[in-house]
Amino acid sequence: GAPRDARTRDAALALATKLTKDAKEDFAAAAKQGDVGLTDAGKMQRNVLEPAPEYTLFSLDVGEVGGPVDSPRGFYVFKRID
């Protein structure tokens, strides 16, 4: 279901890997470089995300960055803020 001009999976993974590294220094700036970046998604409840992203998010310590996490929607990079 991806658009014709979507990145290849390898290119998307390379970008997500770079953004994960950048996010450890400045998450807000890294989020702006992604396709659909949010700097604060608010309080995230369980059972909203797919299993792998949810596991990663809720396994992080406060302030920790995790990713990239592969999902049917693409790659996620998370920062646990609370």
Legacy VTK file of the C-alpha trace (Angstrom):
# vtk DataFile Version 3.0
C-alpha trace
ASCII
DATASET POLYDATA
POINTS 82 float
0.000 0.000 0.000
2.995 2.349 -0.186
2.938 5.258 -2.643
4.889 4.886 -5.885
7.484 7.436 -4.764
8.103 5.757 -1.395
11.655 4.908 -0.366
12.856 1.362 -0.728
12.906 -0.634 2.498
16.708 -0.440 2.587
16.669 3.338 2.115
14.005 3.730 4.801
16.041 1.611 7.223
19.175 3.647 6.493
17.313 6.889 7.189
15.724 5.495 10.362
19.124 4.308 11.588
20.617 7.768 11.011
17.663 9.456 12.700
17.945 7.148 15.713
21.572 8.221 16.149
20.673 11.899 15.668
17.711 11.579 18.061
20.047 10.684 20.902
21.497 14.199 20.583
18.388 16.218 19.577
15.153 14.278 19.275
13.034 17.209 18.064
15.430 17.983 15.206
15.637 14.320 14.200
11.841 13.971 14.236
11.526 16.857 11.774
13.770 14.974 9.323
11.497 11.922 9.274
8.493 11.474 7.031
5.832 11.953 9.696
7.670 12.965 12.803
6.039 13.852 16.063
8.114 15.438 18.770
5.490 14.625 21.419
2.707 12.114 20.871
1.391 12.727 24.380
0.477 9.889 26.699
0.566 6.630 24.758
-1.702 3.879 25.990
-0.896 0.215 25.582
-2.518 -1.746 22.727
-2.409 1.217 20.332
0.753 0.347 18.385
1.800 -2.892 16.752
3.523 -5.334 19.163
7.169 -4.574 18.263
6.919 -0.766 18.514
4.851 -1.013 21.693
7.342 -3.384 23.313
10.228 -1.061 22.451
8.480 2.077 23.681
7.413 0.613 27.012
10.808 -1.044 27.546
12.710 2.244 27.363
13.824 4.120 30.443
12.683 7.742 30.749
14.846 9.868 28.452
16.098 6.886 26.449
15.867 6.695 22.643
15.023 3.416 20.927
14.827 2.265 17.364
14.659 1.875 14.566
11.724 -0.482 15.031
10.282 -2.147 11.924
6.497 -2.252 11.564
3.937 -2.581 8.774
3.692 1.234 8.803
7.423 1.806 8.468
10.207 2.376 10.949
9.710 4.021 14.322
12.186 5.932 16.475
11.027 6.569 20.046
12.062 8.660 23.003
10.408 7.890 26.298
9.650 11.190 28.020
7.534 10.035 30.952
LINES 1 83
82 0 1 2 3 4 5 6 7 8 9 10 11 12 13 14 15 16 17 18 19 20 21 22 23 24 25 26 27 28 29 30 31 32 33 34 35 36 37 38 39 40 41 42 43 44 45 46 47 48 49 50 51 52 53 54 55 56 57 58 59 60 61 62 63 64 65 66 67 68 69 70 71 72 73 74 75 76 77 78 79 80 81
